[in-house]
């Protein structure tokens, strides 16, 4: 891979990492209104989206593995980055699911 290709990869990886960080910003009007039912739905949709992103990273990881590794027994940095992003997306989805559950419980409370 040439230097230009490496920079594109670094930029793409950075953008994905930033998207993960920005994934959790629920609509402030729902928070201000204590609209727990809508917040539960919002977080559940967010969790679903994050699971989809994790699956996309799993597919990309498989494609990078198919390309081969630079040295036998060593993972390429591309595979490692894809795994890290997949893990981050999965963890973020778990947090979103917990938030959805908590808001759903609050919505049921009087």
N, CA, C and O atoms as CSV, one atom per row, in Angstrom:
chain,resi,resn,atom,element,x,y,z
A,1,UNK,N,N,0.865,-1.179,0.000
A,1,UNK,CA,C,0.000,0.000,0.000
A,1,UNK,C,C,0.900,1.227,0.000
A,1,UNK,O,O,1.887,1.279,0.734
A,2,UNK,N,N,0.563,2.209,-0.818
A,2,UNK,CA,C,1.385,3.398,-0.908
A,2,UNK,C,C,1.057,4.401,0.195
A,2,UNK,O,O,0.115,4.206,0.964
A,3,UNK,N,N,1.835,5.466,0.264
A,3,UNK,CA,C,1.659,6.469,1.327
A,3,UNK,C,C,0.296,7.133,1.229
A,3,UNK,O,O,-0.357,7.359,2.248
A,4,UNK,N,N,-0.140,7.446,0.017
A,4,UNK,CA,C,-1.453,8.079,-0.154
A,4,UNK,C,C,-2.558,7.149,0.341
A,4,UNK,O,O,-3.512,7.602,0.974
A,5,UNK,N,N,-2.438,5.874,0.062
A,5,UNK,CA,C,-3.417,4.905,0.536
A,5,UNK,C,C,-3.427,4.813,2.053
A,5,UNK,O,O,-4.487,4.674,2.663
A,6,UNK,N,N,-2.248,4.892,2.663
A,6,UNK,CA,C,-2.162,4.854,4.125
A,6,UNK,C,C,-2.855,6.061,4.738
A,6,UNK,O,O,-3.552,5.921,5.742
A,7,UNK,N,N,-2.680,7.232,4.161
A,7,UNK,CA,C,-3.330,8.442,4.697
A,7,UNK,C,C,-4.845,8.350,4.584
A,7,UNK,O,O,-5.566,8.773,5.487
A,8,UNK,N,N,-5.318,7.806,3.491
A,8,UNK,CA,C,-6.765,7.628,3.328
A,8,UNK,C,C,-7.309,6.673,4.389
A,8,UNK,O,O,-8.386,6.897,4.943
A,9,UNK,N,N,-6.565,5.617,4.664
A,9,UNK,CA,C,-6.989,4.659,5.683
A,9,UNK,C,C,-7.016,5.317,7.061
A,9,UNK,O,O,-7.966,5.136,7.822
A,10,UNK,N,N,-5.984,6.070,7.374
A,10,UNK,CA,C,-5.929,6.757,8.675
A,10,UNK,C,C,-7.096,7.731,8.795
A,10,UNK,O,O,-7.741,7.794,9.842
A,11,UNK,N,N,-7.370,8.475,7.758
A,11,UNK,CA,C,-8.481,9.427,7.774
A,11,UNK,C,C,-9.813,8.702,7.946
A,11,UNK,O,O,-10.650,9.131,8.739
A,12,UNK,N,N,-10.016,7.613,7.212
A,12,UNK,CA,C,-11.268,6.864,7.311
A,12,UNK,C,C,-11.438,6.273,8.708
A,12,UNK,O,O,-12.533,6.309,9.268
A,13,UNK,N,N,-10.369,5.734,9.267
A,13,UNK,CA,C,-10.433,5.156,10.615
A,13,UNK,C,C,-10.739,6.225,11.645
A,13,UNK,O,O,-11.531,5.995,12.558
A,14,UNK,N,N,-10.125,7.386,11.512
A,14,UNK,CA,C,-10.377,8.494,12.437
A,14,UNK,C,C,-11.822,8.950,12.347
A,14,UNK,O,O,-12.457,9.214,13.368
A,15,UNK,N,N,-12.342,9.044,11.135
A,15,UNK,CA,C,-13.736,9.465,10.958
A,15,UNK,C,C,-14.687,8.468,11.612
A,15,UNK,O,O,-15.658,8.869,12.253
A,16,UNK,N,N,-14.417,7.171,11.456
A,16,UNK,CA,C,-15.276,6.166,12.075
A,16,UNK,C,C,-15.224,6.259,13.591
A,16,UNK,O,O,-16.253,6.147,14.258
A,17,UNK,N,N,-14.044,6.461,14.133
A,17,UNK,CA,C,-13.914,6.579,15.585
A,17,UNK,C,C,-14.681,7.794,16.098
A,17,UNK,O,O,-15.306,7.733,17.157
A,18,UNK,N,N,-14.634,8.887,15.356
A,18,UNK,CA,C,-15.387,10.078,15.756
A,18,UNK,C,C,-16.882,9.832,15.686
A,18,UNK,O,O,-17.632,10.333,16.524
A,19,UNK,N,N,-17.326,9.064,14.693
A,19,UNK,CA,C,-18.748,8.759,14.590
A,19,UNK,C,C,-19.213,7.944,15.784
A,19,UNK,O,O,-20.329,8.134,16.270
A,20,UNK,N,N,-18.372,7.042,16.258
A,20,UNK,CA,C,-18.725,6.255,17.435
A,20,UNK,C,C,-18.895,7.189,18.624
A,20,UNK,O,O,-19.851,7.054,19.387
A,21,UNK,N,N,-17.984,8.128,18.785
A,21,UNK,CA,C,-18.052,9.060,19.900
A,21,UNK,C,C,-19.259,9.971,19.828
A,21,UNK,O,O,-19.785,10.386,20.861
A,22,UNK,N,N,-19.704,10.286,18.625
A,22,UNK,CA,C,-20.836,11.192,18.455
A,22,UNK,C,C,-22.177,10.457,18.440
A,22,UNK,O,O,-23.234,11.084,18.365
A,23,UNK,N,N,-22.127,9.150,18.512
A,23,UNK,CA,C,-23.357,8.364,18.372
A,23,UNK,C,C,-24.363,8.650,19.478
A,23,UNK,O,O,-25.569,8.557,19.250
A,24,UNK,N,N,-23.892,8.996,20.669
A,24,UNK,CA,C,-24.787,9.155,21.804
A,24,UNK,C,C,-25.042,10.617,22.109
A,24,UNK,O,O,-24.406,11.193,22.992
A,25,UNK,N,N,-25.948,11.203,21.399
A,25,UNK,CA,C,-26.411,12.547,21.744
A,25,UNK,C,C,-27.912,12.571,21.500
A,25,UNK,O,O,-28.379,13.014,20.450
A,26,UNK,N,N,-28.670,12.082,22.499
A,26,UNK,CA,C,-30.117,12.007,22.308
A,26,UNK,C,C,-30.712,13.393,22.096
A,26,UNK,O,O,-30.175,14.382,22.596
A,27,UNK,N,N,-31.795,13.471,21.375
A,27,UNK,CA,C,-32.438,14.759,21.132
A,27,UNK,C,C,-32.721,15.475,22.461
A,27,UNK,O,O,-33.411,14.954,23.337
A,28,UNK,N,N,-32.179,16.656,22.573
A,28,UNK,CA,C,-32.261,17.380,23.845
A,28,UNK,C,C,-33.692,17.722,24.235
A,28,UNK,O,O,-33.997,17.809,25.425
A,29,UNK,N,N,-34.575,17.917,23.260
A,29,UNK,CA,C,-35.957,18.240,23.622
A,29,UNK,C,C,-36.632,17.083,24.354
A,29,UNK,O,O,-37.451,17.311,25.245
A,30,UNK,N,N,-36.298,15.844,23.989
A,30,UNK,CA,C,-36.864,14.692,24.697
A,30,UNK,C,C,-36.335,14.625,26.128
A,30,UNK,O,O,-37.068,14.287,27.058
A,31,UNK,N,N,-35.055,14.953,26.291
A,31,UNK,CA,C,-34.457,14.942,27.630
A,31,UNK,C,C,-35.104,16.027,28.485
A,31,UNK,O,O,-35.484,15.775,29.629
A,32,UNK,N,N,-35.229,17.227,27.934
A,32,UNK,CA,C,-35.814,18.347,28.675
A,32,UNK,C,C,-37.259,18.069,29.078
A,32,UNK,O,O,-37.713,18.511,30.133
A,33,UNK,N,N,-37.976,17.334,28.228
A,33,UNK,CA,C,-39.388,17.034,28.494
A,33,UNK,C,C,-39.570,15.761,29.315
A,33,UNK,O,O,-40.700,15.360,29.593
A,34,UNK,N,N,-38.466,15.122,29.704
A,34,UNK,CA,C,-38.545,13.843,30.415
A,34,UNK,C,C,-39.420,12.835,29.665
A,34,UNK,O,O,-40.192,12.096,30.275
A,35,UNK,N,N,-39.292,12.815,28.358
A,35,UNK,CA,C,-40.086,11.913,27.518
A,35,UNK,C,C,-39.373,10.562,27.445
A,35,UNK,O,O,-38.699,10.250,26.463
A,36,UNK,N,N,-39.537,9.777,28.497
A,36,UNK,CA,C,-38.803,8.524,28.617
A,36,UNK,C,C,-39.219,7.492,27.573
A,36,UNK,O,O,-38.384,6.704,27.129
A,37,UNK,N,N,-40.470,7.479,27.178
A,37,UNK,CA,C,-40.917,6.516,26.166
A,37,UNK,C,C,-40.212,6.768,24.835
A,37,UNK,O,O,-39.706,5.839,24.205
A,38,UNK,N,N,-40.183,8.018,24.418
A,38,UNK,CA,C,-39.502,8.345,23.150
A,38,UNK,C,C,-37.995,8.163,23.273
A,38,UNK,O,O,-37.347,7.745,22.313
A,39,UNK,N,N,-37.424,8.468,24.434
A,39,UNK,CA,C,-35.987,8.260,24.629
A,39,UNK,C,C,-35.647,6.769,24.580
A,39,UNK,O,O,-34.615,6.384,24.030
A,40,UNK,N,N,-36.505,5.940,25.150
A,40,UNK,CA,C,-36.281,4.488,25.085
A,40,UNK,C,C,-36.262,4.026,23.628
A,40,UNK,O,O,-35.404,3.237,23.234
A,41,UNK,N,N,-37.200,4.514,22.840
A,41,UNK,CA,C,-37.238,4.165,21.416
A,41,UNK,C,C,-35.985,4.660,20.695
A,41,UNK,O,O,-35.400,3.952,19.876
A,42,UNK,N,N,-35.588,5.892,21.018
A,42,UNK,CA,C,-34.408,6.494,20.375
A,42,UNK,C,C,-33.166,5.658,20.681
A,42,UNK,O,O,-32.385,5.343,19.783
A,43,UNK,N,N,-32.989,5.303,21.953
A,43,UNK,CA,C,-31.813,4.511,22.322
A,43,UNK,C,C,-31.865,3.115,21.709
A,43,UNK,O,O,-30.826,2.570,21.338
A,44,UNK,N,N,-33.047,2.533,21.597
A,44,UNK,CA,C,-33.152,1.212,20.986
A,44,UNK,C,C,-32.769,1.273,19.509
A,44,UNK,O,O,-32.092,0.378,19.004
A,45,UNK,N,N,-33.200,2.323,18.821
A,45,UNK,CA,C,-32.818,2.490,17.417
A,45,UNK,C,C,-31.312,2.715,17.305
A,45,UNK,O,O,-30.666,2.181,16.403
A,46,UNK,N,N,-30.760,3.502,18.215
A,46,UNK,CA,C,-29.321,3.751,18.222
A,46,UNK,C,C,-28.560,2.441,18.419
A,46,UNK,O,O,-27.551,2.200,17.756
A,47,UNK,N,N,-29.042,1.598,19.331
A,47,UNK,CA,C,-28.401,0.308,19.571
A,47,UNK,C,C,-28.435,-0.547,18.300
A,47,UNK,O,O,-27.447,-1.193,17.950
A,48,UNK,N,N,-29.565,-0.542,17.624
A,48,UNK,CA,C,-29.696,-1.301,16.383
A,48,UNK,C,C,-28.713,-0.798,15.331
A,48,UNK,O,O,-28.058,-1.594,14.658
A,49,UNK,N,N,-28.610,0.525,15.189
A,49,UNK,CA,C,-27.674,1.113,14.236
A,49,UNK,C,C,-26.230,0.738,14.577
A,49,UNK,O,O,-25.437,0.428,13.688
A,50,UNK,N,N,-25.900,0.768,15.856
A,50,UNK,CA,C,-24.541,0.430,16.284
A,50,UNK,C,C,-24.230,-1.042,16.041
A,50,UNK,O,O,-23.105,-1.386,15.679
A,51,UNK,N,N,-25.214,-1.907,16.236
A,51,UNK,CA,C,-25.009,-3.328,15.918
A,51,UNK,C,C,-24.748,-3.504,14.425
A,51,UNK,O,O,-23.916,-4.322,14.032
A,52,UNK,N,N,-25.450,-2.745,13.598
A,52,UNK,CA,C,-25.219,-2.813,12.148
A,52,UNK,C,C,-23.806,-2.358,11.808
A,52,UNK,O,O,-23.136,-2.968,10.975
A,53,UNK,N,N,-23.354,-1.286,12.451
A,53,UNK,CA,C,-21.984,-0.805,12.204
A,53,UNK,C,C,-20.955,-1.841,12.647
A,53,UNK,O,O,-19.940,-2.037,11.980
A,54,UNK,N,N,-21.219,-2.503,13.773
A,54,UNK,CA,C,-20.311,-3.548,14.244
A,54,UNK,C,C,-20.233,-4.683,13.225
A,54,UNK,O,O,-19.156,-5.215,12.954
A,55,UNK,N,N,-21.376,-5.043,12.669
A,55,UNK,CA,C,-21.397,-6.102,11.651
A,55,UNK,C,C,-20.630,-5.665,10.400
A,55,UNK,O,O,-19.921,-6.469,9.795
A,56,UNK,N,N,-20.769,-4.408,10.015
A,56,UNK,CA,C,-20.008,-3.901,8.869
A,56,UNK,C,C,-18.510,-4.003,9.147
A,56,UNK,O,O,-17.741,-4.382,8.264
A,57,UNK,N,N,-18.093,-3.667,10.363
A,57,UNK,CA,C,-16.678,-3.761,10.712
A,57,UNK,C,C,-16.214,-5.219,10.722
A,57,UNK,O,O,-15.075,-5.511,10.360
A,58,UNK,N,N,-17.095,-6.133,11.138
A,58,UNK,CA,C,-16.742,-7.550,11.111
A,58,UNK,C,C,-16.497,-8.009,9.675
A,58,UNK,O,O,-15.570,-8.772,9.405
A,59,UNK,N,N,-17.341,-7.532,8.757
A,59,UNK,CA,C,-17.166,-7.880,7.341
A,59,UNK,C,C,-15.871,-7.286,6.793
A,59,UNK,O,O,-15.140,-7.949,6.056
A,60,UNK,N,N,-15.594,-6.043,7.154
A,60,UNK,CA,C,-14.354,-5.400,6.701
A,60,UNK,C,C,-13.151,-6.135,7.261
A,60,UNK,O,O,-12.159,-6.341,6.563
A,61,UNK,N,N,-13.241,-6.531,8.526
A,61,UNK,CA,C,-12.167,-7.303,9.158
A,61,UNK,C,C,-11.883,-8.578,8.368
A,61,UNK,O,O,-10.727,-8.918,8.115
A,62,UNK,N,N,-12.955,-9.284,7.978
A,62,UNK,CA,C,-12.797,-10.512,7.190
A,62,UNK,C,C,-12.119,-10.211,5.853
A,62,UNK,O,O,-11.272,-10.979,5.398
A,63,UNK,N,N,-12.491,-9.091,5.225
A,63,UNK,CA,C,-11.879,-8.731,3.943
A,63,UNK,C,C,-10.399,-8.430,4.111
A,63,UNK,O,O,-9.583,-8.820,3.276
A,64,UNK,N,N,-10.051,-7.732,5.199
A,64,UNK,CA,C,-8.635,-7.454,5.453
A,64,UNK,C,C,-7.871,-8.743,5.724
A,64,UNK,O,O,-6.739,-8.904,5.268
A,65,UNK,N,N,-8.482,-9.655,6.461
A,65,UNK,CA,C,-7.831,-10.938,6.725
A,65,UNK,C,C,-7.613,-11.708,5.431
A,65,UNK,O,O,-6.599,-12.385,5.266
A,66,UNK,N,N,-8.571,-11.600,4.515
A,66,UNK,CA,C,-8.452,-12.285,3.230
A,66,UNK,C,C,-7.258,-11.758,2.441
A,66,UNK,O,O,-6.614,-12.501,1.701
A,67,UNK,N,N,-6.970,-10.465,2.608
A,67,UNK,CA,C,-5.843,-9.872,1.892
A,67,UNK,C,C,-4.512,-10.415,2.386
A,67,UNK,O,O,-3.504,-10.322,1.686
A,68,UNK,N,N,-4.503,-10.974,3.570
A,68,UNK,CA,C,-3.278,-11.531,4.133
A,68,UNK,C,C,-2.619,-10.560,5.085
A,68,UNK,O,O,-2.929,-9.369,5.108
A,69,UNK,N,N,-1.713,-11.089,5.861
A,69,UNK,CA,C,-0.996,-10.267,6.837
A,69,UNK,C,C,0.440,-10.103,6.373
A,69,UNK,O,O,0.957,-10.944,5.638
A,70,UNK,N,N,1.089,-9.024,6.797
A,70,UNK,CA,C,2.456,-8.769,6.341
A,70,UNK,C,C,3.438,-9.878,6.717
A,70,UNK,O,O,4.283,-10.262,5.909
A,71,UNK,N,N,3.327,-10.390,7.942
A,71,UNK,CA,C,4.200,-11.473,8.395
A,71,UNK,C,C,3.318,-12.539,9.005
A,71,UNK,O,O,2.370,-12.236,9.730
A,72,UNK,N,N,3.626,-13.763,8.716
A,72,UNK,CA,C,2.812,-14.848,9.252
A,72,UNK,C,C,2.823,-14.798,10.773
A,72,UNK,O,O,3.874,-14.637,11.394
A,73,UNK,N,N,1.635,-14.940,11.364
A,73,UNK,CA,C,1.524,-14.905,12.820
A,73,UNK,C,C,1.302,-13.508,13.377
A,73,UNK,O,O,1.082,-13.357,14.579
A,74,UNK,N,N,1.353,-12.493,12.539
A,74,UNK,CA,C,1.134,-11.119,12.985
A,74,UNK,C,C,-0.085,-10.549,12.284
A,74,UNK,O,O,-0.228,-10.672,11.068
A,75,UNK,N,N,-0.963,-9.926,13.057
A,75,UNK,CA,C,-2.122,-9.284,12.450
A,75,UNK,C,C,-1.694,-7.970,11.818
A,75,UNK,O,O,-0.836,-7.262,12.345
A,76,UNK,N,N,-2.292,-7.660,10.702
A,76,UNK,CA,C,-2.009,-6.372,10.092
A,76,UNK,C,C,-2.697,-5.289,10.911
A,76,UNK,O,O,-3.654,-5.565,11.636
A,77,UNK,N,N,-2.223,-4.088,10.799
A,77,UNK,CA,C,-2.847,-2.986,11.536
A,77,UNK,C,C,-4.277,-2.755,11.044
A,77,UNK,O,O,-5.124,-2.287,11.804
A,78,UNK,N,N,-4.548,-3.080,9.784
A,78,UNK,CA,C,-5.901,-2.916,9.264
A,78,UNK,C,C,-6.876,-3.846,9.961
A,78,UNK,O,O,-7.972,-3.432,10.338
A,79,UNK,N,N,-6.488,-5.094,10.133
A,79,UNK,CA,C,-7.338,-6.062,10.819
A,79,UNK,C,C,-7.531,-5.626,12.265
A,79,UNK,O,O,-8.645,-5.665,12.788
A,80,UNK,N,N,-6.454,-5.214,12.902
A,80,UNK,CA,C,-6.521,-4.782,14.303
A,80,UNK,C,C,-7.447,-3.586,14.465
A,80,UNK,O,O,-8.250,-3.554,15.398
A,81,UNK,N,N,-7.353,-2.605,13.579
A,81,UNK,CA,C,-8.226,-1.423,13.661
A,81,UNK,C,C,-9.690,-1.807,13.438
A,81,UNK,O,O,-10.575,-1.298,14.126
A,82,UNK,N,N,-9.944,-2.689,12.493
A,82,UNK,CA,C,-11.315,-3.126,12.234
A,82,UNK,C,C,-11.881,-3.844,13.462
A,82,UNK,O,O,-13.038,-3.631,13.823
A,83,UNK,N,N,-11.074,-4.690,14.104
A,83,UNK,CA,C,-11.516,-5.384,15.313
A,83,UNK,C,C,-11.810,-4.383,16.425
A,83,UNK,O,O,-12.818,-4.497,17.123
A,84,UNK,N,N,-10.927,-3.405,16.583
A,84,UNK,CA,C,-11.132,-2.391,17.630
A,84,UNK,C,C,-12.426,-1.619,17.402
A,84,UNK,O,O,-13.190,-1.392,18.340
A,85,UNK,N,N,-12.670,-1.218,16.171
A,85,UNK,CA,C,-13.903,-0.494,15.871
A,85,UNK,C,C,-15.123,-1.377,16.092
A,85,UNK,O,O,-16.131,-0.922,16.633
A,86,UNK,N,N,-15.038,-2.630,15.678
A,86,UNK,CA,C,-16.141,-3.572,15.899
A,86,UNK,C,C,-16.448,-3.687,17.391
A,86,UNK,O,O,-17.607,-3.644,17.801
A,87,UNK,N,N,-15.401,-3.833,18.191
A,87,UNK,CA,C,-15.584,-3.947,19.640
A,87,UNK,C,C,-16.187,-2.676,20.230
A,87,UNK,O,O,-17.058,-2.746,21.097
A,88,UNK,N,N,-15.729,-1.518,19.764
A,88,UNK,CA,C,-16.272,-0.244,20.263
A,88,UNK,C,C,-17.747,-0.099,19.904
A,88,UNK,O,O,-18.553,0.327,20.732
A,89,UNK,N,N,-18.095,-0.452,18.677
A,89,UNK,CA,C,-19.501,-0.382,18.266
A,89,UNK,C,C,-20.364,-1.328,19.109
A,89,UNK,O,O,-21.461,-0.961,19.530
A,90,UNK,N,N,-19.866,-2.538,19.352
A,90,UNK,CA,C,-20.626,-3.487,20.167
A,90,UNK,C,C,-20.815,-2.980,21.595
A,90,UNK,O,O,-21.902,-3.098,22.159
A,91,UNK,N,N,-19.766,-2.420,22.174
A,91,UNK,CA,C,-19.871,-1.881,23.539
A,91,UNK,C,C,-20.837,-0.703,23.574
A,91,UNK,O,O,-21.641,-0.587,24.499
A,92,UNK,N,N,-20.763,0.167,22.577
A,92,UNK,CA,C,-21.673,1.314,22.522
A,92,UNK,C,C,-23.115,0.840,22.372
A,92,UNK,O,O,-24.026,1.428,22.954
A,93,UNK,N,N,-23.327,-0.214,21.598
A,93,UNK,CA,C,-24.681,-0.769,21.432
A,93,UNK,C,C,-25.194,-1.311,22.758
A,93,UNK,O,O,-26.366,-1.128,23.088
A,94,UNK,N,N,-24.338,-1.970,23.518
A,94,UNK,CA,C,-24.743,-2.488,24.827
A,94,UNK,C,C,-25.161,-1.352,25.759
A,94,UNK,O,O,-26.151,-1.467,26.482
A,95,UNK,N,N,-24.404,-0.258,25.739
A,95,UNK,CA,C,-24.743,0.892,26.572
A,95,UNK,C,C,-26.081,1.479,26.128
A,95,UNK,O,O,-26.911,1.828,26.967
A,96,UNK,N,N,-26.295,1.591,24.826
A,96,UNK,CA,C,-27.552,2.129,24.314
A,96,UNK,C,C,-28.724,1.242,24.721
A,96,UNK,O,O,-29.792,1.747,25.066
A,97,UNK,N,N,-28.533,-0.070,24.683
A,97,UNK,CA,C,-29.598,-0.983,25.101
A,97,UNK,C,C,-29.924,-0.812,26.582
A,97,UNK,O,O,-31.091,-0.866,26.972
A,98,UNK,N,N,-28.894,-0.605,27.410
A,98,UNK,CA,C,-29.121,-0.370,28.838
A,98,UNK,C,C,-29.865,0.943,29.061
A,98,UNK,O,O,-30.745,1.031,29.917
A,99,UNK,N,N,-29.506,1.954,28.292
A,99,UNK,CA,C,-30.191,3.246,28.403
A,99,UNK,C,C,-31.648,3.103,27.961
A,99,UNK,O,O,-32.543,3.673,28.584
A,100,UNK,N,N,-31.887,2.347,26.893
A,100,UNK,CA,C,-33.257,2.131,26.427
A,100,UNK,C,C,-34.076,1.442,27.504
A,100,UNK,O,O,-35.223,1.812,27.758
A,101,UNK,N,N,-33.485,0.442,28.131
A,101,UNK,CA,C,-34.181,-0.288,29.194
A,101,UNK,C,C,-34.491,0.637,30.373
A,101,UNK,O,O,-35.597,0.616,30.913
A,102,UNK,N,N,-33.516,1.441,30.762
A,102,UNK,CA,C,-33.719,2.361,31.888
A,102,UNK,C,C,-34.818,3.369,31.586
A,102,UNK,O,O,-35.654,3.648,32.445
A,103,UNK,N,N,-34.824,3.910,30.391
A,103,UNK,CA,C,-35.871,4.878,30.016
A,103,UNK,C,C,-37.222,4.200,29.909
A,103,UNK,O,O,-38.239,4.793,30.269
A,104,UNK,N,N,-37.253,2.975,29.422
A,104,UNK,CA,C,-38.527,2.247,29.347
A,104,UNK,C,C,-39.094,2.019,30.751
A,104,UNK,O,O,-40.301,2.137,30.962
A,105,UNK,N,N,-38.240,1.700,31.687
A,105,UNK,CA,C,-38.691,1.522,33.070
A,105,UNK,C,C,-39.201,2.838,33.650
A,105,UNK,O,O,-40.208,2.862,34.357
A,106,UNK,N,N,-38.504,3.929,33.348
A,106,UNK,CA,C,-38.949,5.254,33.829
A,106,UNK,C,C,-40.291,5.629,33.211
A,106,UNK,O,O,-41.126,6.261,33.858
A,107,UNK,N,N,-40.489,5.238,31.967
A,107,UNK,CA,C,-41.755,5.564,31.288
A,107,UNK,C,C,-42.928,4.842,31.939
A,107,UNK,O,O,-44.050,5.348,31.923
A,108,UNK,N,N,-42.681,3.666,32.510
A,108,UNK,CA,C,-43.732,2.893,33.154
A,108,UNK,C,C,-44.026,3.404,34.558
A,108,UNK,O,O,-45.112,3.168,35.087
A,109,UNK,N,N,-43.068,4.100,35.165
A,109,UNK,CA,C,-43.254,4.601,36.538
A,109,UNK,C,C,-44.238,5.759,36.549
A,109,UNK,O,O,-44.294,6.555,35.611
A,110,UNK,N,N,-45.030,5.843,37.648
A,110,UNK,CA,C,-45.997,6.952,37.736
A,110,UNK,C,C,-45.331,8.284,37.996
A,110,UNK,O,O,-46.011,9.305,38.095
